[in-house]
Amino acid sequence: MMWVCDGMLCVCDGMMWVCDGMMCVCDGMLCVCDGMLCVCDGMLCVCDGMMCVCDGMLCACDGNLCVYDGMLCVCDGMLCVYDGVL
């Protein structure tokens, strides 16, 4: 499932959810809204409006940067280098 933080709203699979403060509940999963960044359970995230799906240590990138579990990752082609290493 994909989450997108849109201001004070959180889009979950096309459905709109209202953020309660800095938190947004999406199908029981918690999302942390921070501008355009929405971290969902440390596995799904959005950076600069681009989608990034984190699965274990690898990410499928759509953009240049992504956040995995609160740490910054750099996109290397279609993979995301986690914490500087694959």
C-alpha positions in Angstrom: 0.0 0.0 0.0 1.2 3.5 -0.7 0.8 6.6 1.5 1.3 10.2 0.5 1.3 13.1 2.9 -0.5 16.1 1.5 -0.3 18.9 4.0 -2.5 17.9 6.9 -4.0 15.0 4.9 -2.7 11.5 4.2 -3.6 9.7 1.0 -3.9 6.0 1.4 -4.6 4.0 -1.8 -6.6 7.0 -3.1 -8.6 7.5 0.1 -8.1 10.6 2.1 -7.3 10.4 5.8 -7.1 13.3 8.2 -3.9 13.8 10.2 -4.4 14.1 13.9 -1.6 16.6 14.8 1.5 15.1 13.2 0.1 11.5 13.0 -2.1 10.0 10.4 -3.8 6.6 10.8 -3.9 4.6 7.5 -5.7 1.2 7.8 -4.3 0.8 11.3 -0.8 1.8 10.2 0.7 5.1 11.6 2.0 7.7 9.3 4.2 10.6 10.4 3.5 13.7 8.4 6.4 16.1 7.9 5.7 18.4 5.0 5.9 16.2 1.9 7.4 13.4 3.9 5.2 10.6 5.2 6.9 7.6 6.9 4.6 4.6 7.4 5.8 2.0 9.8 9.4 2.7 8.6 8.7 0.7 5.4 6.8 3.0 3.0 7.8 6.6 2.4 7.6 9.6 0.2 10.3 12.1 -0.5 9.9 15.3 -2.4 6.6 14.1 -3.8 8.3 11.0 -5.3 7.3 7.5 -4.2 9.8 5.2 -2.6 9.0 1.7 -1.5 11.4 0.2 1.0 11.6 -3.5 1.4 14.2 -4.7 3.7 17.5 -3.1 2.8 16.5 -2.3 -0.8 14.2 0.3 -2.2 12.5 0.8 -5.5 13.2 4.4 -6.3 11.2 7.0 -8.2 13.2 10.1 -7.6 16.6 10.9 -6.2 16.1 10.5 -2.4 14.1 8.3 -0.1 13.9 7.8 3.6 14.0 4.3 5.1 13.3 3.8 8.8 14.2 7.4 9.6 17.5 7.2 7.8 18.4 8.9 4.5 19.0 6.8 1.5 20.4 7.8 -1.9 18.9 6.5 -5.1 21.3 4.6 -7.3 19.5 3.8 -10.5 16.4 1.8 -9.6 17.8 0.7 -6.2 18.2 2.7 -3.1 21.5 2.5 -1.2 20.6 2.1 2.5 23.0 3.9 4.9 25.7 4.1 2.2 25.7 0.4 1.5 23.5 -2.1 -0.4 
